[in-house]
């Protein structure tokens, strides 16, 4: 069975597994964001993290709704990808001696998280549609739109201010 809690034999099994994966990831992100909020020195970056923390909490509620809609128990499975991204972020942040460089490091780490989430939600939507679960896909599309918007905001903040200040 490897890393999976049960054998993945069907697309439905894979859909459920990936729901569990992103559920774990979103919960892990809600634990990491308060530290980033407290360490961010740029007010706009701090505000972006605060907004995204609230969005992430809402995204968890949406995932719980999708689990229920799909007749599945709400639970997560360890997501080595998000664990790695967050561990790397923590390491880079702790190695940054300059506050502006730390802000740039946190922003870059946040974008790595966003990109992971965007790929997962996009895949989940495609699987849901293939499984005839347009209802689930619609709920997941709300989150995908938020993740893309957050990534865009972070890019604009990096390019307009944070990276320049770190240079």
MDAnalysis code that builds the backbone (N, CA, C; Angstrom):
import MDAnalysis as mda
import numpy as np

u = mda.Universe.empty(501, n_residues=167, atom_resindex=np.repeat(np.arange(167), 3), trajectory=True)
u.add_TopologyAttr("name", ["N", "CA", "C"] * 167)
u.add_TopologyAttr("resid", np.arange(1, 168))
u.add_TopologyAttr("resname", ["UNK", "UNK", "UNK", "UNK", "UNK", "UNK", "UNK", "UNK", "UNK", "UNK", "UNK", "UNK", "UNK", "UNK", "UNK", "UNK", "UNK", "UNK", "UNK", "UNK", "UNK", "UNK", "UNK", "UNK", "UNK", "UNK", "UNK", "UNK", "UNK", "UNK", "UNK", "UNK", "UNK", "UNK", "UNK", "UNK", "UNK", "UNK", "UNK", "UNK", "UNK", "UNK", "UNK", "UNK", "UNK", "UNK", "UNK", "UNK", "UNK", "UNK", "UNK", "UNK", "UNK", "UNK", "UNK", "UNK", "UNK", "UNK", "UNK", "UNK", "UNK", "UNK", "UNK", "UNK", "UNK", "UNK", "UNK", "UNK", "UNK", "UNK", "UNK", "UNK", "UNK", "UNK", "UNK", "UNK", "UNK", "UNK", "UNK", "UNK", "UNK", "UNK", "UNK", "UNK", "UNK", "UNK", "UNK", "UNK", "UNK", "UNK", "UNK", "UNK", "UNK", "UNK", "UNK", "UNK", "UNK", "UNK", "UNK", "UNK", "UNK", "UNK", "UNK", "UNK", "UNK", "UNK", "UNK", "UNK", "UNK", "UNK", "UNK", "UNK", "UNK", "UNK", "UNK", "UNK", "UNK", "UNK", "UNK", "UNK", "UNK", "UNK", "UNK", "UNK", "UNK", "UNK", "UNK", "UNK", "UNK", "UNK", "UNK", "UNK", "UNK", "UNK", "UNK", "UNK", "UNK", "UNK", "UNK", "UNK", "UNK", "UNK", "UNK", "UNK", "UNK", "UNK", "UNK", "UNK", "UNK", "UNK", "UNK", "UNK", "UNK", "UNK", "UNK", "UNK", "UNK", "UNK", "UNK", "UNK", "UNK", "UNK", "UNK", "UNK", "UNK", "UNK", "UNK"])
u.atoms.positions = np.array([
    [0.804, -1.200, 0.000],
    [0.000, 0.000, 0.000],
    [0.849, 1.266, 0.000],
    [2.119, 1.212, 0.334],
    [2.975, 2.382, 0.265],
    [2.516, 3.486, 1.199],
    [2.526, 4.689, 0.692],
    [2.167, 5.861, 1.495],
    [0.667, 6.002, 1.698],
    [-0.113, 5.269, 0.924],
    [-1.560, 5.445, 0.941],
    [-2.198, 4.599, 2.036],
    [-3.282, 5.116, 2.589],
    [-3.947, 4.420, 3.678],
    [-4.724, 3.206, 3.185],
    [-5.109, 3.222, 1.917],
    [-5.769, 2.063, 1.335],
    [-5.407, 2.029, -0.144],
    [-5.507, 0.866, -0.757],
    [-5.132, 0.786, -2.171],
    [-5.977, 1.735, -3.023],
    [-5.332, 2.342, -3.994],
    [-6.012, 3.246, -4.913],
    [-6.171, 2.486, -6.226],
    [-7.399, 2.023, -6.442],
    [-7.672, 1.180, -7.604],
    [-8.518, 1.886, -8.660],
    [-9.216, 2.928, -8.265],
    [-10.132, 3.600, -9.185],
    [-9.886, 5.111, -9.139],
    [-10.426, 5.790, -10.122],
    [-10.337, 7.256, -10.119],
    [-11.041, 7.820, -8.892],
    [-12.128, 7.198, -8.473],
    [-12.820, 7.644, -7.266],
    [-11.917, 7.506, -6.047],
    [-11.189, 6.397, -5.941],
    [-10.238, 6.227, -4.837],
    [-9.179, 7.330, -4.858],
    [-8.699, 7.643, -6.052],
    [-7.678, 8.676, -6.195],
    [-8.247, 10.048, -5.837],
    [-9.462, 10.323, -6.260],
    [-10.135, 11.574, -5.916],
    [-10.222, 11.732, -4.398],
    [-10.669, 10.690, -3.721],
    [-10.802, 10.747, -2.256],
    [-9.437, 10.929, -1.608],
    [-8.443, 10.196, -2.104],
    [-7.097, 10.320, -1.536],
    [-6.578, 11.765, -1.688],
    [-6.793, 12.340, -2.861],
    [-6.313, 13.700, -3.081],
    [-7.102, 14.716, -2.245],
    [-8.375, 14.455, -2.003],
    [-9.142, 15.296, -1.068],
    [-8.512, 15.229, 0.327],
    [-8.161, 14.021, 0.745],
    [-7.542, 13.838, 2.056],
    [-6.184, 14.534, 2.124],
    [-5.441, 14.467, 1.029],
    [-4.130, 15.099, 0.930],
    [-4.256, 16.620, 1.083],
    [-5.150, 17.237, 0.322],
    [-5.271, 18.696, 0.370],
    [-5.924, 19.136, 1.684],
    [-6.751, 18.294, 2.262],
    [-7.337, 18.605, 3.567],
    [-6.222, 18.694, 4.622],
    [-5.330, 17.731, 4.600],
    [-4.166, 17.748, 5.499],
    [-3.346, 19.010, 5.238],
    [-3.094, 19.291, 3.948],
    [-2.274, 20.441, 3.579],
    [-2.891, 21.752, 4.071],
    [-4.179, 21.924, 3.850],
    [-4.831, 23.164, 4.276],
    [-4.764, 23.323, 5.791],
    [-4.942, 22.244, 6.527],
    [-4.838, 22.317, 7.986],
    [-3.414, 22.650, 8.419],
    [-2.441, 22.102, 7.734],
    [-1.029, 22.386, 8.035],
    [-0.726, 23.865, 7.746],
    [-1.294, 24.381, 6.678],
    [-1.090, 25.778, 6.308],
    [-1.670, 26.714, 7.374],
    [-2.829, 26.351, 7.935],
    [-3.423, 27.203, 8.978],
    [-2.545, 27.238, 10.234],
    [-1.722, 26.219, 10.408],
    [-0.810, 26.211, 11.551],
    [0.461, 27.016, 11.259],
    [0.857, 27.089, 9.984],
    [2.084, 27.797, 9.610],
    [1.871, 29.296, 9.429],
    [0.706, 29.696, 8.950],
    [0.471, 31.115, 8.641],
    [0.600, 32.058, 9.840],
    [0.134, 31.704, 11.042],
    [0.301, 32.645, 12.159],
    [1.762, 33.025, 12.427],
    [2.682, 32.083, 12.239],
    [4.101, 32.398, 12.411],
    [4.555, 33.385, 11.350],
    [4.107, 33.161, 10.116],
    [4.487, 34.065, 9.037],
    [3.891, 35.454, 9.272],
    [2.673, 35.497, 9.768],
    [2.034, 36.782, 10.079],
    [2.862, 37.528, 11.124],
    [3.271, 36.817, 12.151],
    [4.008, 37.470, 13.242],
    [5.404, 37.919, 12.807],
    [5.997, 37.245, 11.830],
    [7.354, 37.591, 11.392],
    [7.388, 38.583, 10.237],
    [6.286, 38.742, 9.529],
    [6.271, 39.657, 8.383],
    [6.443, 41.090, 8.872],
    [7.373, 41.812, 8.258],
    [7.585, 43.201, 8.641],
    [6.891, 44.157, 7.677],
    [6.653, 43.727, 6.455],
    [5.941, 44.564, 5.499],
    [4.443, 44.497, 5.811],
    [3.806, 45.640, 6.029],
    [2.386, 45.635, 6.399],
    [1.476, 44.979, 5.352],
    [1.756, 45.202, 4.078],
    [0.926, 44.587, 3.027],
    [1.100, 43.074, 3.003],
    [2.321, 42.615, 3.224],
    [2.569, 41.174, 3.263],
    [1.851, 40.559, 4.460],
    [1.955, 41.211, 5.608],
    [1.270, 40.710, 6.805],
    [-0.238, 40.635, 6.551],
    [-0.790, 41.683, 5.952],
    [-2.223, 41.693, 5.666],
    [-2.589, 40.578, 4.682],
    [-1.763, 40.340, 3.679],
    [-2.026, 39.252, 2.726],
    [-2.069, 37.910, 3.439],
    [-1.138, 37.705, 4.362],
    [-1.124, 36.449, 5.114],
    [-2.358, 36.330, 6.005],
    [-2.767, 37.437, 6.621],
    [-3.956, 37.411, 7.482],
    [-5.212, 37.072, 6.674],
    [-5.343, 37.702, 5.520],
    [-6.494, 37.429, 4.648],
    [-6.469, 35.971, 4.209],
    [-5.294, 35.495, 3.844],
    [-5.229, 34.116, 3.356],
    [-5.492, 33.111, 4.475],
    [-5.141, 33.440, 5.693],
    [-5.452, 32.542, 6.804],
    [-6.965, 32.368, 6.923],
    [-7.703, 33.462, 6.837],
    [-9.163, 33.356, 6.902],
    [-9.710, 32.590, 5.700],
    [-9.168, 32.863, 4.518],
    [-9.600, 32.121, 3.323],
    [-9.333, 30.632, 3.487],
    [-8.179, 30.302, 4.038],
    [-7.816, 28.892, 4.219],
    [-8.777, 28.205, 5.173],
    [-9.159, 28.889, 6.217],
    [-10.155, 28.316, 7.142],
    [-11.472, 28.040, 6.412],
    [-11.879, 28.964, 5.546],
    [-13.091, 28.754, 4.751],
    [-12.913, 27.619, 3.747],
    [-11.725, 27.477, 3.215],
    [-11.448, 26.407, 2.267],
    [-11.539, 25.040, 2.943],
    [-11.128, 24.966, 4.184],
    [-11.253, 23.721, 4.944],
    [-12.733, 23.353, 5.094],
    [-13.559, 24.346, 5.381],
    [-15.002, 24.099, 5.498],
    [-15.548, 23.588, 4.162],
    [-15.104, 24.184, 3.058],
    [-15.557, 23.710, 1.744],
    [-15.112, 22.268, 1.486],
    [-13.882, 21.949, 1.856],
    [-13.419, 20.568, 1.678],
    [-14.276, 19.607, 2.489],
    [-14.619, 19.986, 3.706],
    [-15.478, 19.139, 4.536],
    [-16.829, 18.940, 3.855],
    [-17.317, 19.976, 3.208],
    [-18.576, 19.873, 2.463],
    [-18.436, 18.880, 1.302],
    [-17.308, 18.939, 0.591],
    [-17.096, 18.016, -0.531],
    [-17.013, 16.581, -0.028],
    [-16.304, 16.356, 1.078],
    [-16.265, 15.010, 1.667],
    [-17.689, 14.514, 1.916],
    [-18.500, 15.345, 2.545],
    [-19.868, 14.956, 2.877],
    [-20.700, 14.722, 1.615],
    [-20.569, 15.607, 0.636],
    [-21.309, 15.461, -0.615],
    [-20.957, 14.143, -1.299],
    [-19.702, 13.746, -1.149],
    [-19.213, 12.533, -1.806],
    [-19.386, 11.293, -0.925],
    [-19.991, 11.467, 0.242],
    [-20.258, 10.337, 1.126],
    [-19.016, 9.764, 1.777],
    [-18.050, 10.607, 2.061],
    [-16.785, 10.150, 2.633],
    [-16.547, 10.767, 4.002],
    [-15.828, 10.031, 4.821],
    [-15.409, 10.533, 6.124],
    [-14.429, 11.683, 5.920],
    [-14.581, 12.726, 6.725],
    [-13.659, 13.858, 6.666],
    [-12.384, 13.460, 7.400],
    [-11.294, 13.341, 6.640],
    [-10.007, 13.034, 7.266],
    [-8.886, 13.381, 6.305],
    [-7.726, 13.609, 6.861],
    [-6.563, 13.912, 6.061],
    [-5.602, 12.743, 6.036],
    [-4.745, 12.753, 5.043],
    [-3.618, 11.826, 4.982],
    [-2.363, 12.683, 4.847],
    [-1.287, 12.216, 5.415],
    [-0.048, 12.968, 5.382],
    [0.300, 13.362, 3.951],
    [0.661, 14.606, 3.804],
    [1.040, 15.166, 2.508],
    [2.522, 15.525, 2.570],
    [3.384, 14.623, 2.118],
    [4.823, 14.906, 2.173],
    [5.220, 16.162, 1.397],
    [4.475, 16.484, 0.338],
    [4.807, 17.666, -0.459],
    [4.656, 18.940, 0.372],
    [3.531, 19.111, 1.038],
    [3.327, 20.340, 1.816],
    [4.230, 20.349, 3.038],
    [4.467, 19.174, 3.625],
    [5.406, 19.105, 4.745],
    [6.781, 19.604, 4.308],
    [7.203, 19.205, 3.108],
    [8.506, 19.626, 2.588],
    [8.556, 21.107, 2.276],
    [7.506, 21.621, 1.657],
    [7.464, 23.044, 1.318],
    [7.508, 23.883, 2.597],
    [6.748, 23.483, 3.608],
    [6.721, 24.248, 4.860],
    [8.046, 24.112, 5.610],
    [8.639, 22.923, 5.620],
    [9.938, 22.743, 6.285],
    [11.011, 23.601, 5.613],
    [10.986, 23.635, 4.291],
    [11.945, 24.474, 3.568],
    [11.720, 25.953, 3.898],
    [10.467, 26.365, 3.950],
    [10.143, 27.753, 4.283],
    [10.668, 28.108, 5.670],
    [10.450, 27.230, 6.627],
    [10.912, 27.481, 7.990],
    [12.430, 27.613, 8.044],
    [13.120, 26.767, 7.264],
    [14.580, 26.811, 7.234],
    [15.082, 28.113, 6.617],
    [14.514, 28.495, 5.493],
    [14.942, 29.718, 4.812],
    [14.651, 30.937, 5.682],
    [13.482, 30.947, 6.299],
    [13.112, 32.082, 7.145],
    [14.065, 32.191, 8.332],
    [14.407, 31.078, 8.935],
    [15.283, 31.115, 10.111],
    [16.711, 31.502, 9.732],
    [17.101, 31.265, 8.472],
    [18.441, 31.627, 8.018],
    [18.533, 33.084, 7.558],
    [17.405, 33.758, 7.416],
    [17.397, 35.137, 6.917],
    [17.669, 36.099, 8.063],
    [18.805, 36.800, 7.981],
    [19.169, 37.746, 9.026],
    [18.589, 39.126, 8.804],
    [18.220, 39.436, 7.587],
    [17.707, 40.754, 7.232],
    [16.191, 40.689, 7.127],
    [15.488, 41.658, 7.720],
    [14.023, 41.595, 7.739],
    [13.409, 41.692, 6.350],
    [13.990, 42.491, 5.458],
    [13.454, 42.594, 4.100],
    [13.675, 41.297, 3.324],
    [14.823, 40.678, 3.537],
    [15.107, 39.389, 2.888],
    [14.170, 38.326, 3.446],
    [13.895, 38.385, 4.749],
    [12.966, 37.433, 5.347],
    [11.570, 37.587, 4.746],
    [11.138, 38.829, 4.538],
    [9.834, 39.051, 3.905],
    [9.813, 38.434, 2.508],
    [10.880, 38.638, 1.740],
    [10.948, 38.063, 0.389],
    [10.950, 36.537, 0.449],
    [11.642, 35.985, 1.432],
    [11.683, 34.524, 1.588],
    [10.307, 33.978, 1.952],
    [9.606, 34.655, 2.841],
    [8.272, 34.201, 3.220],
    [7.306, 34.317, 2.049],
    [7.408, 35.392, 1.290],
    [6.536, 35.571, 0.139],
    [6.791, 34.467, -0.887],
    [8.063, 34.186, -1.152],
    [8.399, 33.126, -2.104],
    [7.892, 31.771, -1.616],
    [8.005, 31.525, -0.332],
    [7.514, 30.273, 0.240],
    [5.999, 30.190, 0.145],
    [5.332, 31.304, 0.392],
    [3.872, 31.331, 0.284],
    [3.444, 31.025, -1.149],
    [4.201, 31.529, -2.122],
    [3.855, 31.241, -3.509],
    [4.086, 29.772, -3.848],
    [5.099, 29.157, -3.258],
    [5.303, 27.721, -3.482],
    [4.096, 26.942, -2.969],
    [3.582, 27.344, -1.830],
    [2.377, 26.715, -1.278],
    [1.199, 26.936, -2.218],
    [1.022, 28.164, -2.676],
    [-0.093, 28.468, -3.590],
    [-0.016, 27.622, -4.853],
    [1.162, 27.491, -5.407],
    [1.302, 26.717, -6.646],
    [0.959, 25.247, -6.416],
    [1.348, 24.713, -5.272],
    [0.961, 23.338, -4.945],
    [-0.558, 23.222, -4.848],
    [-1.169, 24.160, -4.150],
    [-2.623, 24.124, -3.985],
    [-3.343, 24.267, -5.334],
    [-2.847, 25.143, -6.178],
    [-3.465, 25.342, -7.491],
    [-3.440, 24.041, -8.288],
    [-2.321, 23.329, -8.272],
    [-2.260, 22.061, -9.017],
    [-3.209, 21.031, -8.431],
    [-3.272, 20.956, -7.120],
    [-4.151, 19.972, -6.482],
    [-5.623, 20.263, -6.770],
    [-6.025, 21.511, -6.587],
    [-7.434, 21.836, -6.820],
    [-7.812, 21.670, -8.286],
    [-6.932, 22.033, -9.187],
    [-7.212, 21.844, -10.613],
    [-7.422, 20.372, -10.942],
    [-6.579, 19.526, -10.394],
    [-6.702, 18.086, -10.614],
    [-7.976, 17.540, -9.986],
    [-8.272, 17.961, -8.770],
    [-9.497, 17.505, -8.107],
    [-10.739, 17.893, -8.898],
    [-10.746, 19.089, -9.456],
    [-11.890, 19.532, -10.261],
    [-12.034, 18.651, -11.497],
    [-10.918, 18.378, -12.158],
    [-10.964, 17.516, -13.348],
    [-11.459, 16.109, -12.989],
    [-10.971, 15.561, -11.879],
    [-11.422, 14.233, -11.449],
    [-12.913, 14.252, -11.113],
    [-13.353, 15.282, -10.380],
    [-14.759, 15.374, -9.990],
    [-15.649, 15.400, -11.230],
    [-15.274, 16.183, -12.209],
    [-16.064, 16.247, -13.449],
    [-16.098, 14.891, -14.147],
    [-14.948, 14.231, -14.211],
    [-14.878, 12.915, -14.857],
    [-15.757, 11.900, -14.134],
    [-15.863, 12.055, -12.832],
    [-16.681, 11.147, -12.023],
    [-18.160, 11.554, -12.026],
    [-18.505, 12.595, -12.769],
    [-19.890, 13.052, -12.811],
    [-20.300, 13.827, -11.581],
    [-19.318, 14.355, -10.867],
    [-19.586, 15.100, -9.628],
    [-19.367, 16.595, -9.861],
    [-20.184, 17.148, -10.746],
    [-20.095, 18.585, -11.013],
    [-20.417, 19.410, -9.779],
    [-21.230, 18.847, -8.872],
    [-21.535, 19.531, -7.622],
    [-20.260, 19.729, -6.794],
    [-19.458, 18.679, -6.705],
    [-18.185, 18.774, -5.976],
    [-17.223, 19.718, -6.703],
    [-17.185, 19.607, -8.025],
    [-16.302, 20.464, -8.818],
    [-16.628, 21.933, -8.591],
    [-17.892, 22.274, -8.521],
    [-18.297, 23.668, -8.319],
    [-17.782, 24.210, -6.992],
    [-17.858, 23.416, -5.955],
    [-17.365, 23.841, -4.641],
    [-15.848, 24.029, -4.691],
    [-15.161, 23.095, -5.325],
    [-13.705, 23.162, -5.421],
    [-13.247, 24.337, -6.290],
    [-14.053, 24.698, -7.272],
    [-13.710, 25.827, -8.152],
    [-13.648, 27.142, -7.380],
    [-14.468, 27.292, -6.361],
    [-14.411, 28.502, -5.525],
    [-13.027, 28.649, -4.897],
    [-12.525, 27.535, -4.384],
    [-11.212, 27.564, -3.743],
    [-10.114, 27.793, -4.769],
    [-10.200, 27.137, -5.916],
    [-9.181, 27.329, -6.944],
    [-9.105, 28.803, -7.348],
    [-10.222, 29.453, -7.490],
    [-10.236, 30.876, -7.844],
    [-9.544, 31.715, -6.763],
    [-9.788, 31.381, -5.506],
    [-9.130, 32.103, -4.409],
    [-7.628, 31.887, -4.428],
    [-7.204, 30.650, -4.670],
    [-5.766, 30.343, -4.688],
    [-5.071, 31.100, -5.816],
    [-5.702, 31.144, -6.987],
    [-5.117, 31.880, -8.111],
    [-5.061, 33.375, -7.814],
    [-6.093, 33.907, -7.192],
    [-6.114, 35.331, -6.845],
    [-5.030, 35.654, -5.819],
    [-4.843, 34.777, -4.843],
    [-3.803, 34.986, -3.838],
    [-2.433, 34.971, -4.491],
    [-2.202, 34.023, -5.382],
    [-0.918, 33.953, -6.079],
    [-0.668, 35.238, -6.869],
    [-1.688, 35.729, -7.538],
    [-1.554, 36.961, -8.322],
    [-1.220, 38.146, -7.414],
    [-1.904, 38.240, -6.273],
    [-1.632, 39.327, -5.325],
    [-0.202, 39.249, -4.794],
    [0.240, 38.021, -4.481],
    [1.606, 37.849, -3.985],
    [2.635, 38.223, -5.043],
    [2.369, 37.866, -6.287],
    [3.285, 38.237, -7.374],
    [3.382, 39.750, -7.493],
    [2.235, 40.405, -7.471],
    [2.229, 41.876, -7.573],
    [2.981, 42.508, -6.402],
    [2.793, 41.981, -5.208],
    [3.473, 42.508, -4.031],
    [4.983, 42.272, -4.123],
    [5.374, 41.096, -4.592],
    [6.800, 40.789, -4.745],
    [7.447, 41.727, -5.761],
    [6.797, 41.865, -6.905],
    [7.389, 42.642, -7.991],
    [7.353, 44.143, -7.730],
    [6.341, 44.621, -7.032],
    [6.213, 46.064, -6.823],
    [6.977, 46.571, -5.601],
    [7.299, 45.673, -4.673],
    [7.829, 46.185, -3.421],
    [8.793, 45.255, -2.708],
    [8.340, 44.067, -2.343],
    [9.096, 43.225, -1.410],
    [10.460, 42.809, -1.973],
    [10.511, 42.381, -3.212],
    [11.803, 41.972, -3.782],
    [12.759, 43.158, -3.915],
    [12.213, 44.321, -4.287],
    [13.032, 45.543, -4.407],
    [13.623, 45.916, -3.049],
    [12.816, 45.814, -2.007],
    [13.299, 46.145, -0.664],
    [14.373, 45.156, -0.205],
    [14.244, 43.904, -0.604],
    [15.236, 42.891, -0.209],
    [16.548, 43.058, -0.956],
    [16.477, 43.650, -2.150],
    [17.694, 43.852, -2.952],
    [18.493, 44.945, -2.314],
])
